Amino acid sequence: MLRQIFKDISEYLSPEEKRQFLDILEKYKKKRIPLIVPLGFLKNIAQKYKRNGWQKYLNPYPKELIDFNLSALQKSE
C-alpha cells in the first residue's frame, strides 16, 4: 500500500522528500520503525501540497472511531 501511495504522489515530491520517504520505507520494511512513521510523513506531505484526495489512504477511518478505540484501549490498561 505505501509503495502505491508513493507512486501516486511522487510527482509532487522534491528529490529530498523522495529520498526521505524511501529511507523511511526501508526502515519500516526492516521493522525498525512502526507504520505510524511513514503514514505521518505522508500526511505531512499531503497537507503541504494540499492534496485532499490522499486522505482516503491516510485517514481511512473516521476520527471519532479512532478516538473511541484509543479511549477504550487506555481504559483497559
N, CA, C and O atoms as a CHARMM CRD file, in Angstrom:
* protein
*
  308
    1    1 MET  N      0.81900  -1.18800   0.00000 PROA 1      0.00000
    2    1 MET  CA     0.00000   0.00000   0.00000 PROA 1      0.00000
    3    1 MET  C      0.87200   1.26600   0.00000 PROA 1      0.00000
    4    1 MET  O      0.60100   2.19500  -0.76100 PROA 1      0.00000
    5    2 LEU  N      1.90100   1.31500   0.83100 PROA 2      0.00000
    6    2 LEU  CA     2.73800   2.50700   0.93000 PROA 2      0.00000
    7    2 LEU  C      3.46700   2.79500  -0.38200 PROA 2      0.00000
    8    2 LEU  O      3.60800   3.95400  -0.77400 PROA 2      0.00000
    9    3 ARG  N      3.92000   1.76400  -1.04500 PROA 3      0.00000
   10    3 ARG  CA     4.59800   1.96700  -2.33500 PROA 3      0.00000
   11    3 ARG  C      3.63300   2.52400  -3.37500 PROA 3      0.00000
   12    3 ARG  O      4.01200   3.37100  -4.18400 PROA 3      0.00000
   13    4 GLN  N      2.40700   2.05900  -3.35700 PROA 4      0.00000
   14    4 GLN  CA     1.41800   2.56200  -4.31100 PROA 4      0.00000
   15    4 GLN  C      1.12000   4.03900  -4.05300 PROA 4      0.00000
   16    4 GLN  O      1.03200   4.83300  -4.98900 PROA 4      0.00000
   17    5 ILE  N      0.96700   4.39600  -2.79100 PROA 5      0.00000
   18    5 ILE  CA     0.73800   5.80400  -2.45700 PROA 5      0.00000
   19    5 ILE  C      1.93600   6.63000  -2.91400 PROA 5      0.00000
   20    5 ILE  O      1.77000   7.70200  -3.49500 PROA 5      0.00000
   21    6 PHE  N      3.14300   6.12900  -2.65000 PROA 6      0.00000
   22    6 PHE  CA     4.34800   6.84200  -3.06500 PROA 6      0.00000
   23    6 PHE  C      4.35800   7.03500  -4.57900 PROA 6      0.00000
   24    6 PHE  O      4.67200   8.11600  -5.07600 PROA 6      0.00000
   25    7 LYS  N      4.01700   5.99100  -5.29000 PROA 7      0.00000
   26    7 LYS  CA     3.98400   6.07000  -6.74900 PROA 7      0.00000
   27    7 LYS  C      2.99600   7.15000  -7.21100 PROA 7      0.00000
   28    7 LYS  O      3.27300   7.89800  -8.14800 PROA 7      0.00000
   29    8 ASP  N      1.85000   7.21600  -6.54400 PROA 8      0.00000
   30    8 ASP  CA     0.81700   8.18700  -6.90600 PROA 8      0.00000
   31    8 ASP  C      1.22400   9.62900  -6.59400 PROA 8      0.00000
   32    8 ASP  O      0.80100  10.55500  -7.28500 PROA 8      0.00000
   33    9 ILE  N      2.02900   9.81900  -5.57200 PROA 9      0.00000
   34    9 ILE  CA     2.34200  11.18800  -5.13900 PROA 9      0.00000
   35    9 ILE  C      3.73900  11.65100  -5.52300 PROA 9      0.00000
   36    9 ILE  O      4.06000  12.82800  -5.36300 PROA 9      0.00000
   37   10 SER  N      4.57400  10.75200  -6.02400 PROA 10     0.00000
   38   10 SER  CA     5.98700  11.09300  -6.22900 PROA 10     0.00000
   39   10 SER  C      6.19100  12.29000  -7.16100 PROA 10     0.00000
   40   10 SER  O      7.18700  13.00300  -7.03500 PROA 10     0.00000
   41   11 GLU  N      5.28600  12.51500  -8.07300 PROA 11     0.00000
   42   11 GLU  CA     5.46500  13.66300  -8.98000 PROA 11     0.00000
   43   11 GLU  C      5.38800  15.00200  -8.24800 PROA 11     0.00000
   44   11 GLU  O      5.85800  16.01800  -8.76100 PROA 11     0.00000
   45   12 TYR  N      4.79800  15.00600  -7.05000 PROA 12     0.00000
   46   12 TYR  CA     4.66200  16.23500  -6.27700 PROA 12     0.00000
   47   12 TYR  C      5.83500  16.46100  -5.32500 PROA 12     0.00000
   48   12 TYR  O      6.00400  17.55700  -4.79000 PROA 12     0.00000
   49   13 LEU  N      6.63800  15.42500  -5.11700 PROA 13     0.00000
   50   13 LEU  CA     7.69300  15.49600  -4.11600 PROA 13     0.00000
   51   13 LEU  C      8.99600  16.03200  -4.68700 PROA 13     0.00000
   52   13 LEU  O      9.32200  15.82500  -5.85600 PROA 13     0.00000
   53   14 SER  N      9.72200  16.72000  -3.83600 PROA 14     0.00000
   54   14 SER  CA    11.06700  17.16000  -4.20700 PROA 14     0.00000
   55   14 SER  C     11.98200  15.93100  -4.15600 PROA 14     0.00000
   56   14 SER  O     11.62400  14.92100  -3.55100 PROA 14     0.00000
   57   15 PRO  N     13.15100  16.00900  -4.78100 PROA 15     0.00000
   58   15 PRO  CA    14.10000  14.88200  -4.68900 PROA 15     0.00000
   59   15 PRO  C     14.44100  14.52700  -3.23500 PROA 15     0.00000
   60   15 PRO  O     14.58300  13.35100  -2.90100 PROA 15     0.00000
   61   16 GLU  N     14.57200  15.53800  -2.37700 PROA 16     0.00000
   62   16 GLU  CA    14.87600  15.28500  -0.96600 PROA 16     0.00000
   63   16 GLU  C     13.71900  14.55300  -0.27500 PROA 16     0.00000
   64   16 GLU  O     13.95100  13.62700   0.50300 PROA 16     0.00000
   65   17 GLU  N     12.49400  14.95700  -0.55100 PROA 17     0.00000
   66   17 GLU  CA    11.32400  14.28600   0.04200 PROA 17     0.00000
   67   17 GLU  C     11.22000  12.84400  -0.43300 PROA 17     0.00000
   68   17 GLU  O     10.87500  11.95600   0.34600 PROA 17     0.00000
   69   18 LYS  N     11.51300  12.60900  -1.69500 PROA 18     0.00000
   70   18 LYS  CA    11.50500  11.23300  -2.21700 PROA 18     0.00000
   71   18 LYS  C     12.53600  10.39000  -1.48300 PROA 18     0.00000
   72   18 LYS  O     12.25000   9.27100  -1.05600 PROA 18     0.00000
   73   19 ARG  N     13.74100  10.93800  -1.33900 PROA 19     0.00000
   74   19 ARG  CA    14.80400  10.20500  -0.64800 PROA 19     0.00000
   75   19 ARG  C     14.41300   9.92000   0.78900 PROA 19     0.00000
   76   19 ARG  O     14.60900   8.80700   1.27900 PROA 19     0.00000
   77   20 GLN  N     13.85700  10.92400   1.47300 PROA 20     0.00000
   78   20 GLN  CA    13.43600  10.74500   2.86400 PROA 20     0.00000
   79   20 GLN  C     12.38100   9.64600   2.97400 PROA 20     0.00000
   80   20 GLN  O     12.46000   8.78600   3.85200 PROA 20     0.00000
   81   21 PHE  N     11.39400   9.68000   2.07700 PROA 21     0.00000
   82   21 PHE  CA    10.33900   8.67400   2.17100 PROA 21     0.00000
   83   21 PHE  C     10.87000   7.27500   1.89100 PROA 21     0.00000
   84   21 PHE  O     10.50100   6.32500   2.58300 PROA 21     0.00000
   85   22 LEU  N     11.72300   7.13600   0.89400 PROA 22     0.00000
   86   22 LEU  CA    12.27700   5.81300   0.59600 PROA 22     0.00000
   87   22 LEU  C     13.13100   5.30300   1.75100 PROA 22     0.00000
   88   22 LEU  O     13.15000   4.10100   2.01400 PROA 22     0.00000
   89   23 ASP  N     13.82900   6.18400   2.43700 PROA 23     0.00000
   90   23 ASP  CA    14.60100   5.80400   3.62000 PROA 23     0.00000
   91   23 ASP  C     13.66700   5.33500   4.73600 PROA 23     0.00000
   92   23 ASP  O     13.92300   4.31900   5.38300 PROA 23     0.00000
   93   24 ILE  N     12.59800   6.07300   4.95200 PROA 24     0.00000
   94   24 ILE  CA    11.60400   5.69700   5.97000 PROA 24     0.00000
   95   24 ILE  C     10.97900   4.36000   5.61600 PROA 24     0.00000
   96   24 ILE  O     10.80000   3.50500   6.48300 PROA 24     0.00000
   97   25 LEU  N     10.65000   4.17700   4.35200 PROA 25     0.00000
   98   25 LEU  CA    10.02800   2.93300   3.90000 PROA 25     0.00000
   99   25 LEU  C     10.95500   1.74400   4.12000 PROA 25     0.00000
  100   25 LEU  O     10.50900   0.67300   4.53200 PROA 25     0.00000
  101   26 GLU  N     12.22500   1.92900   3.85000 PROA 26     0.00000
  102   26 GLU  CA    13.20400   0.86000   4.06100 PROA 26     0.00000
  103   26 GLU  C     13.29500   0.49100   5.54400 PROA 26     0.00000
  104   26 GLU  O     13.34700  -0.68900   5.89000 PROA 26     0.00000
  105   27 LYS  N     13.31300   1.49100   6.40800 PROA 27     0.00000
  106   27 LYS  CA    13.35500   1.22900   7.85600 PROA 27     0.00000
  107   27 LYS  C     12.09300   0.51400   8.31600 PROA 27     0.00000
  108   27 LYS  O     12.15200  -0.36700   9.17400 PROA 27     0.00000
  109   28 TYR  N     10.95100   0.89200   7.74600 PROA 28     0.00000
  110   28 TYR  CA     9.69200   0.22000   8.09900 PROA 28     0.00000
  111   28 TYR  C      9.73000  -1.25000   7.66100 PROA 28     0.00000
  112   28 TYR  O      9.32800  -2.13900   8.41200 PROA 28     0.00000
  113   29 LYS  N     10.21300  -1.49300   6.45000 PROA 29     0.00000
  114   29 LYS  CA    10.29700  -2.86500   5.95400 PROA 29     0.00000
  115   29 LYS  C     11.17800  -3.73000   6.84400 PROA 29     0.00000
  116   29 LYS  O     10.91800  -4.92200   7.00800 PROA 29     0.00000
  117   30 LYS  N     12.21900  -3.13400   7.41800 PROA 30     0.00000
  118   30 LYS  CA    13.13400  -3.86600   8.29700 PROA 30     0.00000
  119   30 LYS  C     12.63500  -3.90600   9.73800 PROA 30     0.00000
  120   30 LYS  O     13.32500  -4.39400  10.63400 PROA 30     0.00000
  121   31 LYS  N     11.41100  -3.38000   9.94900 PROA 31     0.00000
  122   31 LYS  CA    10.76400  -3.36800  11.26900 PROA 31     0.00000
  123   31 LYS  C     11.54900  -2.56900  12.30000 PROA 31     0.00000
  124   31 LYS  O     11.55200  -2.89500  13.48700 PROA 31     0.00000
  125   32 ARG  N     12.21400  -1.51600  11.82800 PROA 32     0.00000
  126   32 ARG  CA    12.95700  -0.64800  12.74400 PROA 32     0.00000
  127   32 ARG  C     12.12200   0.52800  13.21100 PROA 32     0.00000
  128   32 ARG  O     12.45600   1.18100  14.20000 PROA 32     0.00000
  129   33 ILE  N     11.03400   0.80000  12.50100 PROA 33     0.00000
  130   33 ILE  CA    10.10800   1.87100  12.87800 PROA 33     0.00000
  131   33 ILE  C      8.67500   1.37300  12.67600 PROA 33     0.00000
  132   33 ILE  O      8.44500   0.48500  11.85600 PROA 33     0.00000
  133   34 PRO  N      7.71700   1.92900  13.40800 PROA 34     0.00000
  134   34 PRO  CA     6.32000   1.49900  13.25800 PROA 34     0.00000
  135   34 PRO  C      5.65900   2.15000  12.03200 PROA 34     0.00000
  136   34 PRO  O      6.17800   3.11800  11.47500 PROA 34     0.00000
  137   35 LEU  N      4.52700   1.61000  11.63300 PROA 35     0.00000
  138   35 LEU  CA     3.76400   2.09300  10.48000 PROA 35     0.00000
  139   35 LEU  C      3.39100   3.56200  10.60400 PROA 35     0.00000
  140   35 LEU  O      3.27400   4.25500   9.59300 PROA 35     0.00000
  141   36 ILE  N      3.20600   4.04000  11.80500 PROA 36     0.00000
  142   36 ILE  CA     2.79000   5.43100  12.01000 PROA 36     0.00000
  143   36 ILE  C      3.81800   6.41900  11.45000 PROA 36     0.00000
  144   36 ILE  O      3.45500   7.54300  11.10200 PROA 36     0.00000
  145   37 VAL  N      5.08800   6.02600  11.35800 PROA 37     0.00000
  146   37 VAL  CA     6.12300   6.93800  10.85900 PROA 37     0.00000
  147   37 VAL  C      5.93800   7.22700   9.36700 PROA 37     0.00000
  148   37 VAL  O      5.85400   8.39700   8.99400 PROA 37     0.00000
  149   38 PRO  N      5.87100   6.20800   8.49300 PROA 38     0.00000
  150   38 PRO  CA     5.64600   6.54200   7.08000 PROA 38     0.00000
  151   38 PRO  C      4.28300   7.19400   6.84200 PROA 38     0.00000
  152   38 PRO  O      4.15600   8.07100   5.98800 PROA 38     0.00000
  153   39 LEU  N      3.27700   6.77500   7.58500 PROA 39     0.00000
  154   39 LEU  CA     1.96200   7.40300   7.42800 PROA 39     0.00000
  155   39 LEU  C      2.00400   8.86700   7.85700 PROA 39     0.00000
  156   39 LEU  O      1.40000   9.71900   7.20500 PROA 39     0.00000
  157   40 GLY  N      2.70300   9.16300   8.93500 PROA 40     0.00000
  158   40 GLY  CA     2.83800  10.54700   9.39100 PROA 40     0.00000
  159   40 GLY  C      3.56600  11.40300   8.36300 PROA 40     0.00000
  160   40 GLY  O      3.18200  12.54600   8.11400 PROA 40     0.00000
  161   41 PHE  N      4.60900  10.84900   7.77300 PROA 41     0.00000
  162   41 PHE  CA     5.33400  11.57000   6.72900 PROA 41     0.00000
  163   41 PHE  C      4.39800  11.88900   5.56700 PROA 41     0.00000
  164   41 PHE  O      4.36400  13.02000   5.08300 PROA 41     0.00000
  165   42 LEU  N      3.64400  10.89300   5.12400 PROA 42     0.00000
  166   42 LEU  CA     2.72500  11.10400   4.00400 PROA 42     0.00000
  167   42 LEU  C      1.62500  12.10500   4.34500 PROA 42     0.00000
  168   42 LEU  O      1.21900  12.89900   3.49600 PROA 42     0.00000
  169   43 LYS  N      1.14800  12.07000   5.57300 PROA 43     0.00000
  170   43 LYS  CA     0.12800  13.04200   5.99000 PROA 43     0.00000
  171   43 LYS  C      0.67900  14.46000   5.94200 PROA 43     0.00000
  172   43 LYS  O     -0.00800  15.38400   5.50700 PROA 43     0.00000
  173   44 ASN  N      1.91500  14.63000   6.38800 PROA 44     0.00000
  174   44 ASN  CA     2.54200  15.95500   6.34500 PROA 44     0.00000
  175   44 ASN  C      2.71200  16.43600   4.90600 PROA 44     0.00000
  176   44 ASN  O      2.47700  17.60600   4.60300 PROA 44     0.00000
  177   45 ILE  N      3.11600  15.53900   4.03500 PROA 45     0.00000
  178   45 ILE  CA     3.27900  15.89700   2.62100 PROA 45     0.00000
  179   45 ILE  C      1.92800  16.26600   2.01200 PROA 45     0.00000
  180   45 ILE  O      1.82500  17.23200   1.25600 PROA 45     0.00000
  181   46 ALA  N      0.90000  15.49700   2.34100 PROA 46     0.00000
  182   46 ALA  CA    -0.43700  15.78400   1.81100 PROA 46     0.00000
  183   46 ALA  C     -0.90700  17.16600   2.24100 PROA 46     0.00000
  184   46 ALA  O     -1.50900  17.89500   1.45200 PROA 46     0.00000
  185   47 GLN  N     -0.63300  17.52500   3.48600 PROA 47     0.00000
  186   47 GLN  CA    -1.00700  18.86100   3.96400 PROA 47     0.00000
  187   47 GLN  C     -0.18400  19.93600   3.27400 PROA 47     0.00000
  188   47 GLN  O     -0.71500  20.97700   2.88800 PROA 47     0.00000
  189   48 LYS  N      1.10500  19.68800   3.11700 PROA 48     0.00000
  190   48 LYS  CA     1.99700  20.66400   2.49600 PROA 48     0.00000
  191   48 LYS  C      1.54900  20.99600   1.07500 PROA 48     0.00000
  192   48 LYS  O      1.53400  22.16000   0.67300 PROA 48     0.00000
  193   49 TYR  N      1.18200  19.95700   0.31900 PROA 49     0.00000
  194   49 TYR  CA     0.80500  20.15600  -1.07500 PROA 49     0.00000
  195   49 TYR  C     -0.70300  20.25200  -1.28100 PROA 49     0.00000
  196   49 TYR  O     -1.18700  20.30900  -2.41100 PROA 49     0.00000
  197   50 LYS  N     -1.44400  20.26900  -0.15900 PROA 50     0.00000
  198   50 LYS  CA    -2.90300  20.41400  -0.19400 PROA 50     0.00000
  199   50 LYS  C     -3.55000  19.37500  -1.11200 PROA 50     0.00000
  200   50 LYS  O     -4.35900  19.70300  -1.98000 PROA 50     0.00000
  201   51 ARG  N     -3.17000  18.11900  -0.89500 PROA 51     0.00000
  202   51 ARG  CA    -3.68900  17.00500  -1.68600 PROA 51     0.00000
  203   51 ARG  C     -4.74100  16.26200  -0.87000 PROA 51     0.00000
  204   51 ARG  O     -4.45400  15.21700  -0.28600 PROA 51     0.00000
  205   52 ASN  N     -5.94500  16.79400  -0.83100 PROA 52     0.00000
  206   52 ASN  CA    -7.01300  16.20000  -0.02600 PROA 52     0.00000
  207   52 ASN  C     -7.44800  14.82700  -0.52500 PROA 52     0.00000
  208   52 ASN  O     -7.98100  14.03600   0.25400 PROA 52     0.00000
  209   53 GLY  N     -7.23600  14.52800  -1.78800 PROA 53     0.00000
  210   53 GLY  CA    -7.60600  13.22400  -2.32300 PROA 53     0.00000
  211   53 GLY  C     -6.84300  12.07300  -1.70100 PROA 53     0.00000
  212   53 GLY  O     -7.28400  10.92500  -1.76400 PROA 53     0.00000
  213   54 TRP  N     -5.70600  12.36900  -1.10500 PROA 54     0.00000
  214   54 TRP  CA    -4.91300  11.31200  -0.47500 PROA 54     0.00000
  215   54 TRP  C     -5.49500  10.87500   0.85600 PROA 54     0.00000
  216   54 TRP  O     -5.09300   9.84600   1.40000 PROA 54     0.00000
  217   55 GLN  N     -6.42400  11.63200   1.38000 PROA 55     0.00000
  218   55 GLN  CA    -6.94900  11.34600   2.71300 PROA 55     0.00000
  219   55 GLN  C     -7.61100   9.97000   2.79700 PROA 55     0.00000
  220   55 GLN  O     -7.61300   9.36300   3.86800 PROA 55     0.00000
  221   56 LYS  N     -8.16500   9.47100   1.71500 PROA 56     0.00000
  222   56 LYS  CA    -8.79600   8.14500   1.75300 PROA 56     0.00000
  223   56 LYS  C     -7.77300   7.06100   2.08300 PROA 56     0.00000
  224   56 LYS  O     -8.12400   6.02500   2.64700 PROA 56     0.00000
  225   57 TYR  N     -6.51200   7.29700   1.73400 PROA 57     0.00000
  226   57 TYR  CA    -5.45000   6.35400   2.07900 PROA 57     0.00000
  227   57 TYR  C     -4.88700   6.61100   3.46300 PROA 57     0.00000
  228   57 TYR  O     -4.58000   5.68100   4.20800 PROA 57     0.00000
  229   58 LEU  N     -4.75800   7.87300   3.79200 PROA 58     0.00000
  230   58 LEU  CA    -4.05100   8.24300   5.00900 PROA 58     0.00000
  231   58 LEU  C     -4.94200   8.29500   6.24100 PROA 58     0.00000
  232   58 LEU  O     -4.45300   8.15600   7.36200 PROA 58     0.00000
  233   59 ASN  N     -6.23000   8.49100   6.04900 PROA 59     0.00000
  234   59 ASN  CA    -7.19000   8.53400   7.15400 PROA 59     0.00000
  235   59 ASN  C     -8.40700   7.68700   6.76900 PROA 59     0.00000
  236   59 ASN  O     -9.49100   8.22500   6.54200 PROA 59     0.00000
  237   60 PRO  N     -8.23100   6.36400   6.69500 PROA 60     0.00000
  238   60 PRO  CA    -9.33100   5.53000   6.21800 PROA 60     0.00000
  239   60 PRO  C    -10.49700   5.39100   7.20600 PROA 60     0.00000
  240   60 PRO  O    -11.58000   4.94400   6.83000 PROA 60     0.00000
  241   61 TYR  N    -10.27500   5.77200   8.45900 PROA 61     0.00000
  242   61 TYR  CA   -11.32400   5.63800   9.47000 PROA 61     0.00000
  243   61 TYR  C    -11.72100   7.00200   9.99600 PROA 61     0.00000
  244   61 TYR  O    -10.88800   7.90500  10.08200 PROA 61     0.00000
  245   62 PRO  N    -12.99600   7.15900  10.35000 PROA 62     0.00000
  246   62 PRO  CA   -13.42100   8.44100  10.93300 PROA 62     0.00000
  247   62 PRO  C    -12.66700   8.71800  12.23900 PROA 62     0.00000
  248   62 PRO  O    -12.39300   7.80100  13.01300 PROA 62     0.00000
  249   63 LYS  N    -12.34100   9.97100  12.46800 PROA 63     0.00000
  250   63 LYS  CA   -11.60600  10.36600  13.67100 PROA 63     0.00000
  251   63 LYS  C    -12.32900   9.90900  14.93700 PROA 63     0.00000
  252   63 LYS  O    -11.68900   9.49600  15.90300 PROA 63     0.00000
  253   64 GLU  N    -13.64800   9.98000  14.93400 PROA 64     0.00000
  254   64 GLU  CA   -14.41900   9.57600  16.11300 PROA 64     0.00000
  255   64 GLU  C    -14.19700   8.10300  16.43900 PROA 64     0.00000
  256   64 GLU  O    -14.13100   7.73700  17.61200 PROA 64     0.00000
  257   65 LEU  N    -14.08200   7.26400  15.43200 PROA 65     0.00000
  258   65 LEU  CA   -13.84900   5.83700  15.66100 PROA 65     0.00000
  259   65 LEU  C    -12.45800   5.61900  16.25700 PROA 65     0.00000
  260   65 LEU  O    -12.28900   4.80300  17.16300 PROA 65     0.00000
  261   66 ILE  N    -11.48000   6.33800  15.75400 PROA 66     0.00000
  262   66 ILE  CA   -10.12500   6.20900  16.27800 PROA 66     0.00000
  263   66 ILE  C    -10.07100   6.69300  17.72300 PROA 66     0.00000
  264   66 ILE  O     -9.47600   6.03300  18.57500 PROA 66     0.00000
  265   67 ASP  N    -10.68600   7.84000  18.00600 PROA 67     0.00000
  266   67 ASP  CA   -10.72400   8.36700  19.37200 PROA 67     0.00000
  267   67 ASP  C    -11.38900   7.37500  20.31600 PROA 67     0.00000
  268   67 ASP  O    -10.91900   7.16300  21.43400 PROA 67     0.00000
  269   68 PHE  N    -12.48700   6.76400  19.86400 PROA 68     0.00000
  270   68 PHE  CA   -13.19900   5.79000  20.68400 PROA 68     0.00000
  271   68 PHE  C    -12.30400   4.59000  20.98700 PROA 68     0.00000
  272   68 PHE  O    -12.23300   4.14200  22.13200 PROA 68     0.00000
  273   69 ASN  N    -11.62500   4.07000  19.97300 PROA 69     0.00000
  274   69 ASN  CA   -10.76600   2.91000  20.16300 PROA 69     0.00000
  275   69 ASN  C     -9.58900   3.23500  21.07900 PROA 69     0.00000
  276   69 ASN  O     -9.20000   2.40100  21.89800 PROA 69     0.00000
  277   70 LEU  N     -9.02400   4.42000  20.95600 PROA 70     0.00000
  278   70 LEU  CA    -7.92800   4.81400  21.84500 PROA 70     0.00000
  279   70 LEU  C     -8.41300   4.93900  23.28000 PROA 70     0.00000
  280   70 LEU  O     -7.72300   4.52200  24.21100 PROA 70     0.00000
  281   71 SER  N     -9.59600   5.51300  23.46200 PROA 71     0.00000
  282   71 SER  CA   -10.15200   5.64500  24.80900 PROA 71     0.00000
  283   71 SER  C    -10.40000   4.28300  25.42700 PROA 71     0.00000
  284   71 SER  O    -10.09900   4.07000  26.60200 PROA 71     0.00000
  285   72 ALA  N    -10.94400   3.36200  24.65300 PROA 72     0.00000
  286   72 ALA  CA   -11.20900   2.01700  25.16000 PROA 72     0.00000
  287   72 ALA  C     -9.91000   1.30900  25.50900 PROA 72     0.00000
  288   72 ALA  O     -9.84400   0.59700  26.51100 PROA 72     0.00000
  289   73 LEU  N     -8.89600   1.49000  24.71200 PROA 73     0.00000
  290   73 LEU  CA    -7.59800   0.87100  24.96600 PROA 73     0.00000
  291   73 LEU  C     -6.99100   1.42300  26.25000 PROA 73     0.00000
  292   73 LEU  O     -6.46700   0.65900  27.06100 PROA 73     0.00000
  293   74 GLN  N     -7.05300   2.71900  26.44500 PROA 74     0.00000
  294   74 GLN  CA    -6.47100   3.33900  27.63000 PROA 74     0.00000
  295   74 GLN  C     -7.20200   2.88200  28.89600 PROA 74     0.00000
  296   74 GLN  O     -6.57300   2.71400  29.94100 PROA 74     0.00000
  297   75 LYS  N     -8.51100   2.68100  28.81500 PROA 75     0.00000
  298   75 LYS  CA    -9.27500   2.24800  29.98500 PROA 75     0.00000
  299   75 LYS  C     -8.94300   0.81800  30.37100 PROA 75     0.00000
  300   75 LYS  O     -9.01800   0.45900  31.54600 PROA 75     0.00000
  301   76 SER  N     -8.57000  -0.01300  29.38100 PROA 76     0.00000
  302   76 SER  CA    -8.28000  -1.40400  29.68500 PROA 76     0.00000
  303   76 SER  C     -6.89100  -1.62500  30.25900 PROA 76     0.00000
  304   76 SER  O     -6.58500  -2.72500  30.71800 PROA 76     0.00000
  305   77 GLU  N     -6.03400  -0.59100  30.24200 PROA 77     0.00000
  306   77 GLU  CA    -4.66500  -0.74900  30.76200 PROA 77     0.00000
  307   77 GLU  C     -4.60700  -0.66500  32.25100 PROA 77     0.00000
  308   77 GLU  O     -3.52900  -0.77800  32.83400 PROA 77     0.00000
